[in-house]
Amino acid sequence: MAGRFSPRPTRTTVRGGQVVVPGGVPRPAAAPGLRRAWTPEGPFDLGLVLGPLKRGPGDPTFRATADGSVWRVCRTPAGGGTLRVAVRGGAVEAEAWGPGGEWLLDRLPALLGAADEPDAFVPRHRIVAATWRRRPGLRLTRTGLVMESLIPSILEQKVTTDEAYRAWRLLVRKFGGPAPGPAPAGMSVMPTAREWALIPSWEWHRAGVDNKRASTILRAVRVAGRLEEAVGMSPEDARARLELVPGIGPWTSAETVQRSHGAADAVTVGDLHLPGIVGYALAGDRDADDSVMLSLLEPYAGQRHRAARFILLSGRVPGRRTPKMPRWDIGRL
């Protein structure tokens, strides 16, 4: 069977964090919002920086448009907000709308990696060094928002990519609110904690979310305020607080703080694909488990998540040996 199935994108390889940002097509004028400009120091790639925030095709909270802009719709502490970011002549131009617009612009540099320290990374393997040289614009985003990364990460627990992305898309569109300002059609603000808590059980079922994941989200939104406070903690302490909620383990907490905190060392353990990808890229071991992966990443202590990003971006993944995991839609039951 080896070699029969060519490599296909998985949620793990997508977490390499790359989105294609088109460019060159003018966008019609829209109602002006609050504006801010920011100039990054050193190489900067907007698609690589914000790519991990996209939850699949059709994500109602994220869109890259033909004029080279990236749109984000967020539930901030000040309310819903829409942010448009584009790179023009080496500078970043941002515009925001809605009650959360000012909050989003205040935190624009952190979102685009200003608090990251890419110079702290030293490649230790040839394949990592090659990707590091080829992708110098990689920076780790820091959203400053926990729930917007935690809830979709819970939806991604132990299911296929398609199932998780479909559930996120359906639930946000149905129970969220309209995006403020001139956002592209189909974009929505994710529900508030109370709105998540009021989703009926049959709607979770229709979205293909089993009771275990739905219950975990309901437990999390009941203490959403306390979880959002984790933004002010170190990534390690933030993960410890998140994991106090039953159903949230090391995989989910790592996936969350990678985005909310820009945690350079929060390597994901418990993943179906990542250990094999790292093992194959660094040691030719496609059957590596978490312990082998952590051993291989030990030279990158303090920067293990960044090293994993470069490995995922290298494109060196083992060929598929079995058919793709079937998708089960419990909403049809």
Disulfide bonds with the S-S distance in Angstrom:
none
